[in-house]
Amino acid sequence: MNIIEWHDFFVATAGSAAALTGLIFVGVSINIIKILSLPKLPARALLSLILLLAILIVSSLMLIPVQSYLLIGICISVISIALYIVITKMDFGIYKKSSPEIRRLYFISIVFNQLSIIPYVIAGICILIYKEDGVFWIAPAILLSFIKAVVDAWVLLVEINR
């Protein structure tokens, strides 16, 4: 398999991430008063934006022509480790500030965020070691990040109004 065969996937994911980012901004702007009245919701919106930004950045990096796997692996590794640290720190900050009944529900969100981020870390390492075969790990990272961001967008647009 040639990395050029991934081109359409990365074009589609970059465009989709940009569109979903806009949707979250619309959801936040429509419900800004309610979102700001709930102490953990602005951070949750930011987490979703960070996941979508990661998709956009990784997809854009993968579209740059004539890169070495060493450079791709280093970029993905640095981005994913920074992403892991930021999201994990934010998640546990939200978790600690949550009431006990919300903690159980939010724990699922933490697990989902971890499942979205860890494949990026694995992808960076695998690209450094196995070259193109490591790119396959980017797909589950992107797909899980999309699912998490859509769920959060639903919360920001619909569930907040219940």
N, C-alpha and C positions, 0 to 999 in steps of 0.2 A: 504494500500500500504506500502511496505517495502522499505527502502532506498537502499537496495541491488538491487532492480529493476532498479535503476538509474545508475548502474555501467556502462553498455554499452554506455549510453548517455555521461557520463563524460569521458570515454576512447576515444570515437569518437571525442568529442569536444577538448580534450587536444591534440590529434594528429593533428586535423585540424588546430588548432591555431598555433601549431609549424610549420606546412607546410606553412600557410599563412604568418607567420612572416618571413620565408625564402624568400617567393615571394616578400615581401615588401623590404627586404634587397637587393635582386637582382634588383628590380626596381629602388631603390635609387642608387645603384652602377652603373647601366647602364646609368642613366640620372643625375649623380651627378652634372655636370656643370650647366645644366639647372635648377635643383632643387635649387642649391645654389645661382643662379642668381635671383631667385624670393624670396623675403624676407620672405614670409609667408609659403612657401612650406616645408622647413625643419621641422617646428613646426607641420604642418599637418601630415607629415610622422611619426613624433614622437607620435602624438596623436593616430594614427592607431596602432603603435607598443604597446602603453600602453593598448589600448583596447584588443589587442590580448594577451598581457601578463596577463591581468586580467582574460581572459578566461582560459588560461593555469594554472594560480595559483589557481583559484577557482575550476576548474575541478580536479586538482591534490589534493587539500585539501579534496575534496569530495570523493576521492578514498582511503584515509587513512582509514584502517579498525578500527573498534571498537572505535569510537569517541562518545563523548556525544553530544547531541544537543546544550547544553550550550556552549561547546567549538567551535562547528561549527558556531553557531550563533554569537559568539564573533568575531571569525576570519573573517567571511564574513562581519560583521558590520564594523570592523576596516578597512579592505581592501576597502570596498565600500565607506566609508566616505573619506578616503585618496584619492581614485580614483576620487570621485566627486569634491573634492577641487582642485586637480591638473588639471583635465581636464577643469573644469569651468574657472579656472584662465588662463590657456593657451588659451582657446577659446576666452575669452574676450580680451586677449592681441592681438591675431590675428585680431579680429574684429576691435579693435580701430586703428590698424595700416593699415587697408584696405581702399582702395578708396571707395567712396560712391556706385559705381556700383557693386563692389565686395562684399560689406557689405550685400546687399540683398541676394546674392547667399550664402554667408558664414553663414548667419543667419539660413538657412536650415540645414547646417552642425552642428551648435550649437544645434539646436532642436534635431537632430538625435542623437548627442552625449548624450544629457540629457536623451532621451528616452532609450538609451542603459545603462546608469549608474543607473538611479533611481530604476529599478527593483532589482538591486543588493542590494541597501540600504533597500528596502522593504523586500527582501529575508532574510537579516540578522536579521531584527527586527521580522519578522514572524517566523523564525526558533527559535528565543529565546522564543517567546510567544506560538506558535502553534506546535512546534517541526517539524516533517517531512512534514506536510502540507505546511510549508514555503518554502520548497525546490522547489516547483513548480514555484516560482518567479525567480529562477535562469535561467530557460529555456528561457523566453523572453529576459532576459538580455544578455545571450550568443548569441541567434539568432540575435538580433538587433546589437550587437557588431560585429558579423560576417558580416552582411550586410554592416555596415558602413566601416569596414576595407576593404572589397572587393571593394566598391566604391572608397575609397581612393587609393587602389592599382591600380585600373583602371586609375585614374588621374595620378598617378606616372609613370605608364608604357605606357599609350596611349595618354591621353589628353594633357600631357605636350609637346608632339611632334607635336601638331596641330598648 
